[in-house]
Amino acid sequence: MKCNMPVTGREVDYPGDANILSTTDLDSRITYANDDFLRVSGFSREELLGSAHHIVRHPDMPPQAFAQMWQALKAGRSWMGLVKNRCKNGDHYWVSAFVSPISSGGQALEYQSVRTKPGAEQVAAAERCYARLREGRRGWRERLPVLGLGSRLSLAVGAVLAVVLGAGQWWLGAPLLESLMEVATAAGLSSLAILVLLRPYERLRQQAQAIADNPLSQQLYTGRRDGLGQIEFAMRMLKAQLGAVVGRIGDTSSRLAGHSGSLVEALHSSHANSLEQQSEADQVATAIHQMSASVAQVASSAQMAAMAADQAEDETQSGHQLVDRNRCAIQDLAGSLVEASEVIHQLESHSSEISGVLDVIRGIAEQTNLLALNAAIEAARAGDQGRGFAVVADEVRGLAQRTAQSTHDIQRMIAALQDGARAAVQVMQQSSAHAGHSVEQAQLASDALDSISVRVNQINEMSLQIAAAVEQQSQVSENINRNITSIRQASEATVSVGQRSHSSASDVADLAKDLRRLADEFWRRCQ
C-alpha cells in the first residue's frame, strides 16, 4: 500500500453540513469530486480526476478497515466507517464515509462515497482502535466473549430467582437440594419465556446483521458489540444510506441547477442570435434581390456590348476593305508617278538632245552670218556688179540673225523646260516617296484593323461569356434567394423553438432549485 507522506498532524475542521462526495471507477480511479471535497482536501479537480483514490489515504489508516470495505463492495453491499484522510499539504480530516456500489442490471458500474463530519467521541474511539490495529494488539473488551441479549437476560433472571428463592427457602428452613431444584426449574422456565419473548428481537438482529455486518465499524459507531449494537449500527447504516441518496441527489441537483442556468443563458443568447440571424437574413434577402436586379442589368449590358462588338467587327471589316482599296490605289499612283518620272527623265534627255541640235543650228547661223558679212564685203568691193549679191547677203544675214535669235529663244525655253522637268522629277520622286510612306501607313492601318478585329472578336467572346456567366449568376442568385427565404423561415422556427426551449429551461432550473431545497432539507434531517 502506498504511504502518502509527509503528514503534519494538524486536523482540518470543516462545516458539519458539508457533503464530501466522490465517485470512482471499478479500479478505484476518481471520476468525480464535488466542490466540498476540493475545499477540504486542498486538491484541484484536475489533480483528482483520473488519480487513484488512495491519493487522499492517510498512513494512520489500518489496512484492516479497507479490507472490510472492499470485501463488502465486492459482495455488492455498502460499507460505512470512520476514515482519516490526508490533505494535499499533509494535514488530515476525519469523515464518516458511506461507500456503496452503483449497479445496473446486476453489474457494478462505479463506487460512490458520501462523507459527513463525525462526532468527536467517534473520532477519539477510532483513533484508539486504529492505533491498536496498527500495533497488532486487542483491547480487553475485544477479548471478552460476546453474550447475546437472551443469554444476558437469562443469566440475570436466573441470578435474581436464585437469590430470591434461596433467601426464601433459607428463611423457611427448606432443605438445600429442594431449594436448588426449585431455583433451576424457575430459571429454566424463565429462560424459555425469555427466548420466546425475544424471538422478534432475534429476527430484527439477524436482519440488522444482514444489512451491516461490520464489527469494527459497529464498535466505533455504537460502542457495543452485541445484538443491540448490530441493530443500532444497521439503523445508522440505513440513515447513512438515505443520507447518501439525498446527498447525491443534492449534489446532482446543484450541478443540474448550474447547467440549467448556463442553458438558460445559452438559450437566451441563442434566441438573440436567432433574432439577429433573422434580421441579417432579411438584409441578405434584400441584398440578393438588389443583386439580382443588378445582375439583370449587367446581363442586358453584356448583351448590348456583344451587339456593339458585332457592329464594331462589321465596321472594322468595312474599314479594312477601304484601307486595302486605298493602299492599292496608292500603290497604283506610286507606279504611275514612277512611270511619269521616267517619261520626264526621257523628256529631259530629249531636251538635252534638242539643245545639241540648237547648238548646231546656232553654229550654222553664226557661220551663215559670218559668210553673209564676208559676201557683203566682197559685194561692196565689186561695186555695182555686186549690189544684187549684197542685197541677198543682207537678207541671208538677217535670216541668220533671226535664226540665231529663235535658237536663243528655243534654247531658253528648252532650259526652262528642263528646269521644269527636273522640278517635276523631284516632285514626282517626293510624291513617290510619300506614296510609299502612305502605302506603309495603309499597311500599318490594315494591320491595326486586323488587331482591332481580333480584339473585337475577343471582346465579343468575353461579352458572350459574361452574358452566360451573368445568366448563371442570376440563376444562382435566385437559388440563394430561395435558400435565404428557407433560412429565414427556419430562423423563425428556431426563434419559436428557442422561446419554448428557454421557457422549458427556466422551468427545469426552477425545478432543480426546488429539488436542491428539498435535498438540503432531507440532508439536514439525515445528519
C-alpha positions in Angstrom: 0.0 0.0 0.0 1.3 3.4 -0.9 2.3 5.6 2.1 1.4 9.2 1.4 3.9 11.5 3.2 4.6 13.9 4.7 1.9 14.4 7.4 1.7 17.4 9.7 -0.6 16.1 12.4 -2.9 19.1 12.0 -6.6 18.4 11.7 -8.7 20.4 9.3 -12.1 21.5 10.6 -15.0 21.9 8.2 -18.7 22.6 8.4 -21.0 20.0 9.9 -23.3 20.1 6.9 -20.6 19.5 4.4 -21.3 16.8 1.8 -17.9 15.4 0.7 -18.8 13.3 -2.3 -16.8 11.4 -4.9 -17.1 8.6 -7.4 -14.6 6.1 -8.7 -14.5 3.5 -11.4 -14.1 -0.2 -10.6 -10.3 0.3 -10.5 -10.7 2.9 -7.7 -9.8 5.8 -10.0 -11.6 9.1 -9.2 -14.2 10.0 -11.9 -15.9 12.8 -10.0 -15.3 15.0 -6.9 -17.6 17.8 -5.7 -16.6 21.2 -4.5 -16.7 20.3 -0.8 -14.2 17.5 -1.5 -11.9 20.0 -3.2 -12.2 22.6 -0.5 -11.4 20.2 2.4 -8.7 18.1 0.7 -6.9 21.0 -0.9 -6.5 19.2 -4.2 -7.7 20.6 -7.5 -10.2 18.8 -9.7 -7.5 18.3 -12.3 -5.3 16.6 -9.8 -8.0 14.3 -8.5 -9.7 13.2 -11.7 -8.1 10.0 -13.1 -6.0 9.5 -10.0 -6.2 6.5 -7.7 -8.4 7.2 -4.7 -5.5 6.4 -2.3 -4.2 9.9 -3.2 -6.0 11.0 0.0 -5.2 8.0 2.1 -3.6 8.8 5.4 -0.8 6.5 6.7 -2.5 6.1 10.1 -5.4 4.2 8.5 -5.0 0.4 9.2 -5.3 -1.9 6.2 -8.0 -4.0 8.0 -10.5 -1.2 7.7 -10.2 -1.0 3.9 -10.1 -4.8 3.6 -13.5 -5.0 5.2 -14.7 -2.2 2.9 -13.5 -4.0 -0.3 -15.0 -7.3 0.9 -18.4 -5.6 1.3 -18.2 -3.8 -2.0 -17.1 -6.9 -4.0 -20.1 -8.6 -2.5 -22.4 -5.8 -3.7 -23.0 -4.4 -0.2 -22.5 -0.9 1.2 -19.9 -0.1 3.8 -19.8 2.6 6.5 -16.8 3.5 8.6 -14.7 6.3 10.1 -11.8 7.3 7.8 -8.8 9.5 8.4 -7.9 11.2 5.1 -4.8 13.2 4.2 -4.9 16.7 2.7 -2.6 17.8 -0.1 -0.4 19.8 2.3 -0.1 16.9 4.8 -3.0 17.9 7.2 -5.8 15.5 7.9 -9.5 15.4 8.3 -11.9 12.7 9.7 -15.0 11.6 7.8 -17.9 9.3 8.3 -17.8 7.6 5.0 -20.7 5.7 3.4 -19.4 3.8 0.3 -21.8 1.9 -2.0 -21.6 0.3 -5.4 -23.8 1.8 -8.1 -25.1 -1.1 -10.3 -27.1 -1.5 -13.4 -28.6 -4.9 -14.4 -26.7 -6.5 -11.6 -23.4 -5.2 -12.8 -21.4 -2.7 -10.8 -20.6 0.5 -12.8 -18.9 2.7 -10.2 -18.4 3.2 -6.5 -19.9 6.2 -4.7 -18.6 7.6 -1.4 -20.6 10.2 0.6 -18.8 11.6 3.6 -20.1 13.6 6.5 -18.4 15.1 9.6 -18.2 12.5 12.5 -18.6 13.3 16.2 -15.7 14.0 18.4 -16.3 10.8 20.5 -16.4 8.7 17.4 -13.1 10.2 16.2 -11.5 9.6 19.6 -12.7 6.0 19.6 -11.5 5.5 16.0 -8.0 6.9 16.9 -7.7 4.4 19.8 -9.0 1.5 17.8 -6.9 2.1 14.7 -3.8 2.6 16.9 -4.3 -0.8 18.4 -4.8 -2.3 15.0 -1.6 -0.8 13.7 0.2 -2.1 16.7 -1.4 -5.6 16.4 -2.9 -5.7 19.9 -6.5 -6.1 21.1 -8.3 -4.3 24.0 -9.7 -6.1 27.0 -13.2 -5.7 25.8 -12.4 -7.2 22.5 -11.0 -10.3 24.2 -14.2 -10.9 26.2 -16.9 -13.2 24.6 -20.0 -11.5 23.2 -23.2 -12.6 25.0 -26.5 -12.1 23.3 -29.4 -10.2 24.9 -31.2 -13.5 25.6 -28.2 -15.0 27.3 -27.7 -12.0 29.5 -31.4 -11.7 30.4 -31.5 -15.4 31.2 -28.4 -15.1 33.4 -29.8 -12.0 35.1 -33.3 -13.6 35.7 -31.6 -16.8 36.9 -29.4 -14.9 39.3 -32.4 -13.0 40.7 -34.5 -16.1 41.0 -31.7 -17.9 42.7 -31.2 -15.1 45.2 -34.9 -14.7 45.9 -35.8 -18.4 46.1 -32.7 -19.2 48.0 -33.4 -16.5 50.6 -37.0 -17.6 50.8 -36.1 -21.3 51.3 -33.4 -20.4 53.8 -35.9 -18.2 55.7 -38.4 -21.0 55.7 -35.8 -23.6 56.6 -36.3 -25.7 53.5 -33.7 -28.3 52.5 -30.9 -27.1 50.2 -31.4 -29.7 47.5 -35.0 -28.9 47.2 -34.3 -25.2 47.0 -31.8 -25.7 44.2 -34.3 -27.8 42.3 -36.9 -25.1 42.6 -34.4 -22.4 41.5 -33.3 -24.5 38.5 -36.9 -25.1 37.5 -37.8 -21.4 37.8 -34.6 -20.4 35.9 -35.4 -22.8 33.1 -38.9 -21.6 32.7 -37.8 -18.0 32.8 -35.1 -18.6 30.1 -37.7 -20.4 28.0 -40.1 -17.5 28.4 -37.3 -15.0 27.6 -36.4 -16.9 24.4 -40.0 -16.9 23.3 -40.3 -13.2 24.0 -37.1 -12.3 22.3 -37.8 -14.1 19.0 -38.9 -10.8 17.3 -35.7 -9.2 18.6 -33.6 -12.1 17.2 -35.2 -11.7 13.8 -34.6 -8.0 14.0 -30.9 -8.6 15.0 -30.5 -11.1 12.1 -31.9 -8.5 9.7 -29.6 -5.9 11.1 -26.7 -8.2 10.6 -27.7 -8.8 7.0 -27.8 -5.0 6.5 -24.5 -4.3 8.2 -22.1 -7.0 9.3 -19.1 -4.9 10.2 -18.0 -5.4 13.8 -15.2 -2.9 13.6 -17.3 0.0 12.5 -20.2 -1.2 14.7 -17.9 -0.9 17.8 -16.8 2.6 16.7 -20.3 4.0 16.0 -22.2 2.4 18.8 -19.6 1.4 21.4 -21.3 -2.1 21.6 -20.5 -5.5 20.1 -23.8 -7.2 20.9 -27.1 -7.5 19.1 -28.3 -4.1 20.2 -25.2 -2.7 18.7 -25.9 -4.5 15.5 -29.4 -3.1 15.4 -28.2 0.4 16.2 -25.4 0.2 13.6 -27.9 -1.1 11.0 -30.2 1.9 11.7 -27.2 4.2 11.3 -26.4 2.4 8.1 -29.9 2.9 6.8 -29.8 6.5 7.8 -26.5 6.9 6.2 -27.8 5.2 3.1 -30.7 7.6 2.9 -28.3 10.5 3.5 -26.1 9.2 0.7 -29.0 9.1 -1.7 -30.1 12.6 -0.6 -26.5 13.9 -0.7 -26.1 12.5 -4.2 -29.4 14.0 -5.3 -28.5 17.3 -3.7 -25.1 17.4 -5.4 -26.7 16.4 -8.7 -29.4 19.0 -8.3 -26.8 21.6 -7.7 -25.0 20.6 -10.9 -28.3 20.5 -12.7 -29.2 23.9 -11.4 -25.8 25.2 -12.6 -26.2 23.6 -16.0 -29.8 24.8 -16.3 -28.7 28.3 -15.6 -26.0 28.0 -18.2 -28.6 26.5 -20.5 -31.0 29.4 -19.9 -28.2 31.9 -20.6 -27.2 29.9 -23.7 -30.8 29.7 -25.0 -31.2 33.4 -24.3 -28.1 34.1 -26.3 -29.2 31.7 -29.0 -32.6 33.4 -29.1 -30.9 36.8 -29.5 -28.6 35.3 -32.2 -31.6 33.8 -33.9 -33.3 37.2 -34.0 -30.1 38.8 -35.3 -29.8 36.0 -37.8 -33.4 36.5 -38.9 -32.7 40.3 -39.4 -29.5 39.5 -41.3 -31.4 37.0 -43.4 -33.8 39.8 -44.3 -31.0 42.1 -45.1 -29.3 39.4 -47.2 -32.6 38.7 -49.0 -32.9 42.4 -49.8 -29.3 42.5 -51.0 -29.8 39.3 -53.1 -32.9 40.9 -54.6 -30.9 44.0 -55.4 -28.1 41.9 -56.7 -30.5 40.0 -58.9 -31.7 43.3 -60.4 -28.0 44.4 -60.9 -27.2 41.0 -62.5 -30.1 41.5 -64.9 -28.8 44.9 -65.8 -25.3 43.5 -66.2 -26.7 40.8 -68.4 -28.5 43.3 -70.6 -25.4 45.5 -70.8 -23.3 42.4 -71.7 -25.7 41.6 -74.5 -25.6 45.2 -75.7 -21.8 45.1 -75.5 -21.9 41.9 -77.6 -24.1 43.5 -80.2 -21.9 46.6 -80.2 -18.9 44.3 -80.6 -20.5 42.7 -83.6 -21.2 46.1 -85.1 -17.6 47.2 -84.4 -16.4 44.0 -86.1 -18.6 44.7 -89.2 -17.3 48.3 -89.3 -13.8 47.1 -88.8 -14.1 44.8 -91.7 -15.5 47.6 -93.8 -12.6 49.9 -92.8 -10.2 47.1 -93.5 -11.6 46.8 -97.0 -11.4 50.6 -97.6 -7.8 50.7 -96.3 -7.0 47.8 -98.7 -8.5 49.6 -101.6 -6.8 52.9 -100.7 -3.5 51.0 -100.3 -4.0 49.5 -103.8 -4.8 52.9 -105.2 -1.8 54.5 -103.6 0.4 51.7 -104.9 -1.1 52.3 -108.4 -0.5 56.0 -108.0 3.1 55.3 -106.9 3.6 53.2 -110.0 2.1 56.0 -112.2 4.4 58.5 -110.6 7.4 56.3 -111.3 6.3 56.0 -114.9 5.8 59.7 -115.2 9.2 60.3 -113.6 10.7 58.1 -116.2 8.9 59.9 -119.0 10.0 63.3 -117.7 13.6 61.9 -117.5 13.2 60.9 -121.1 11.8 64.4 -121.9 14.8 65.9 -120.2 17.1 63.6 -122.2 15.4 64.6 -125.4 15.6 68.3 -124.4 19.3 67.8 -124.0 19.4 66.4 -127.5 17.4 69.3 -128.8 19.9 71.6 -127.1 22.6 69.9 -129.0 20.7 70.4 -132.3 20.1 74.0 -131.4 23.8 74.4 -130.8 24.5 73.1 -134.3 21.8 75.5 -135.7 23.3 78.3 -133.7 26.7 77.5 -135.1 25.4 77.3 -138.6 23.6 80.7 -138.1 26.8 82.2 -136.8 28.7 80.9 -139.8 26.0 82.0 -142.2 26.1 85.4 -140.6 29.8 85.5 -141.0 29.6 84.3 -144.6 26.9 86.9 -145.3 29.1 89.5 -143.8 32.0 88.4 -146.0 29.7 88.3 -149.0 28.6 91.9 -148.3 32.2 93.0 -148.0 33.0 91.4 -151.3 29.9 92.8 -152.9 30.9 96.3 -151.7 34.2 95.7 -153.3 32.6 94.6 -156.5 30.6 97.9 -156.7 27.6 97.9 -158.9 28.2 94.4 -160.1 27.9 93.1 -156.5 24.9 95.2 -155.5 22.4 92.4 -156.0 24.6 90.0 -154.3 24.9 92.4 -151.3 21.1 92.5 -151.1 21.0 88.8 -150.9 23.8 88.8 -148.4 21.9 91.2 -146.2 18.8 89.0 -146.4 20.9 86.0 -145.6 22.5 87.8 -142.6 19.1 88.9 -141.4 17.8 85.4 -141.7 20.8 84.1 -139.8 20.3 86.7 -137.1 16.6 85.7 -136.8 17.6 82.1 -136.8 20.2 82.8 -134.0 17.5 84.7 -132.1 15.0 81.9 -132.5 17.6 79.4 -131.5 18.4 81.5 -128.4 14.6 81.7 -127.6 14.3 77.9 -128.1 17.4 77.4 -126.0 15.9 79.5 -123.3 12.5 77.6 -123.4 14.3 74.3 -123.5 16.3 75.3 -120.5 13.1 76.4 -118.8 11.5 73.1 -119.9 14.5 71.2 -118.5 14.2 73.1 -115.2 10.5 72.3 -115.0 11.2 68.7 -115.9 13.8 68.4 -113.2 11.4 70.1 -110.7 8.7 67.7 -111.9 11.1 64.8 -111.4 11.9 66.0 -107.8 8.1 66.4 -107.1 7.5 63.0 -108.7 10.2 61.5 -106.5 8.8 63.1 -103.4 5.3 62.1 -104.4 6.5 58.6 -105.0 8.2 58.6 -101.5 5.1 59.9 -100.0 3.1 57.3 -101.8 5.4 54.6 -100.5 5.0 56.0 -97.0 1.3 56.1 -97.5 1.4 52.5 -98.6 3.3 51.7 -95.4 0.9 53.6 -93.3 -2.0 52.0 -95.0 -0.4 48.6 -94.3 0.0 49.6 -90.7 -3.6 50.8 -90.6 -4.6 47.4 -92.1 -2.6 45.5 -89.5 -4.1 47.7 -86.8 -7.6 47.0 -88.1 -6.7 43.3 -88.1 -5.6 43.6 -84.5 -8.7 45.6 -83.7 -10.8 42.9 -85.4 -9.1 40.2 -83.2 -9.7 42.3 -80.0 -13.3 43.0 -81.0 -13.8 39.2 -81.6 -12.2 38.6 -78.1 -14.5 41.3 -76.6 -17.4 39.7 -78.3 -16.5 36.3 -77.0 -15.9 37.7 -73.5 -19.2 39.6 -73.7 -20.9 36.3 -74.6 -19.1 34.6 -71.7 -20.0 37.4 -69.4 -23.6 37.1 -70.5 -23.6 33.4 -69.9 -21.9 33.8 -66.5 -24.3 36.5 -65.6 -27.2 34.3 -66.6 -25.8 31.5 -64.4 -25.2 34.1 -61.6 -28.8 35.1 -62.0 -29.9 31.5 -61.5 -27.6 31.2 -58.6 -28.9 34.4 -57.1 -32.4 33.0 -57.5 -31.4 29.8 -55.7 -29.7 31.8 -53.0 -32.8 33.9 -52.6 -34.9 30.8 -52.2 -32.3 29.4 -49.7 -32.3 32.7 -47.8 -36.1 32.5 -47.7 -35.9 29.0 -46.4 -33.2 30.1 -43.9 -35.5 32.9 -42.7 -38.3 30.5 -42.3 -36.0 28.2 -40.4 -34.8 31.1 -38.3 -38.4 31.9 -37.5 -39.0 28.3 -36.4 -35.7 28.4 -34.5 -36.8 31.6 -32.7 -40.1 29.9 -31.8 -38.4 26.7 -30.6 -35.8 28.8 -28.8 -38.5 30.7 -26.9 -40.2 27.4 -25.9 -36.8 25.9 -25.0 -35.9 29.0 -23.0 -39.2 28.6 -21.1 -38.6 24.9 -20.6 -35.0 25.5 -19.4 -36.3 28.1 -17.0 -38.8 25.6 -15.7 -36.0 23.0 -15.4 -33.9 25.5 -13.5 -36.7 26.3 -11.1 -37.3 22.5 -10.6 -33.6 22.0 -10.0 -33.7 24.7 -7.3 -36.8 23.2 -5.7 -35.1 19.8 -5.8 -32.0 21.3 -4.2 -34.0 22.9 -1.4 -35.7 19.5 -0.7 -32.4 17.7 -0.8 -30.9 20.2 1.6 -33.9 19.8 4.0 -33.6 16.0 3.9 -29.8 16.3 4.3 -30.2 18.3 7.4 -32.7 15.7 8.8 -30.2 12.9 8.0 -27.4 14.5 10.0 
